[in-house]
Amino acid sequence: MKKKIIFFDGDGTLWYPKLTKYKEKPHWVYLKSKNANEHYKYLVMIPTVLSTLRKLKKMGIITVLLSTHPHPPKEADSIINHKVSHFKLNNFFDEIHATREYHQSKGEFIIKILKKYSIPKNKALMIGDNYHWDYKPAVDVGVDALLIESEYMKKDNQGKKIKRVIKKLSDIFDYI
């Protein structure tokens, strides 16, 4: 079954803090930063992201970035779009959205976007690094999800049965 659309989280999935990588949740960067643009100096694109996105575009798969931000909607959209520009990823996404700061928000965005493109749920896939913010919201609305393995993911998800875990982003090709 070929996927037609893939949803990506941003922090911890496409980029992470170069100091802590997958050892700590990437959100510490925003607490440390004094202004909205200072955190960029701490972030680095994760290996295999560029080659993976390039290959997905060549395959004709729709790619959507869904990243949760605790700012008001317009400011959050501006921040996520600035990150995408910072990493020069603009041409790799069909849509970019800052989702709201509650767990079901990504699931709501997924359903809305699937309806817009008339794509059935079984042709969609969500990829993220956090069970509560990425994996579970997708699964709860009936969409397949993959979780990127990390030290903080292992700590947060003790006791939860997560069958679909990948070590690096390019592993998604085993699932699409």
KENUTI-719003 format. One record per residue (C-alpha): x, y, z; residue in three letters. Coordinates in steps of 0.5 Angstrom, whole numbers, plus 500, padded with zeros to 3 digits. Each point is the difference from the previous one (the first is absolute). Example, Ala and Ser with C-alpha at 12.3 -4.5 7.8 and 13.67 -1.06 7.14 Angstrom:
525491516Ala
502507498Ser
//
This chain:
500500500Met
503506498Lys
500507504Lys
497506496Lys
502505506Ile
505500506Ile
499505506Phe
506502503Phe
501503507Asp
506505500Gly
504500507Asp
503494501Gly
498497493Thr
503504495Leu
505504505Trp
502500507Tyr
505504504Pro
507498498Lys
502500508Leu
495494502Thr
498497494Lys
495494502Tyr
502500507Lys
496506503Glu
493502497Lys
502506495Pro
495505503His
506503505Trp
502504494Val
494504501Tyr
501501507Leu
507502500Lys
499505494Ser
498507502Lys
497502493Asn
496497495Ala
506499495Asn
506498505Glu
498493500His
503499493Tyr
507500502Lys
499494504Tyr
496496495Leu
503495495Val
496496494Met
500493502Ile
504495495Pro
496497494Thr
495505501Val
502504493Leu
501493496Ser
493497503Thr
496506498Leu
503501493Arg
499493499Lys
492500502Leu
499506496Lys
503496494Lys
495495501Met
494505500Gly
499499507Ile
496506504Ile
504503506Thr
497504505Val
504503506Leu
496500507Leu
503503506Ser
497502506Thr
502507503His
498503506Pro
499507497His
494503497Pro
498497493Pro
503506496Lys
506500504Glu
501493500Ala
499499492Asp
505506500Ser
505496504Ile
499493497Ile
501503493Asn
506504502His
503493502Lys
499497494Val
503506496Ser
506499505His
501493498Phe
498501492Lys
495495500Leu
494505497Asn
500496494Asn
499493503Phe
494502503Phe
493500497Asp
497503507Glu
503503506Ile
495501506His
502502508Ala
495496504Thr
497502506Arg
502498507Glu
496494502Tyr
501493498His
494499495Gln
502506496Ser
504496495Lys
495495499Gly
495505498Glu
505503495Phe
501493497Ile
493499499Ile
499507497Lys
505499495Ile
498493498Leu
493503499Lys
503506496Lys
504495495Tyr
495494500Ser
505495503Ile
498494504Pro
503499507Lys
503494498Asn
504504495Lys
503504505Ala
506500505Leu
502504506Met
508501502Ile
502503507Gly
504499506Asp
495501505Asn
495495502Tyr
494504503His
501506495Trp
502496493Asp
498493501Tyr
494499504Lys
496506496Pro
501497494Ala
498493502Val
494503504Asp
497502493Val
502494496Gly
507502497Val
506495500Asp
506503504Ala
507499501Leu
504503506Leu
507501500Ile
504497505Glu
504504505Ser
502500507Glu
494505503Tyr
495495496Met
503494503Lys
499504507Lys
493503499Asp
497494497Asn
501494505Gln
495495500Gly
497503493Lys
500495494Lys
502504494Ile
501495495Lys
503505494Arg
506503502Val
506502496Ile
507502501Lys
501505495Lys
495504495Leu
503496494Ser
497494503Asp
493502498Ile
501497493Phe
499493503Asp
492503502Tyr
498503494Ile
//
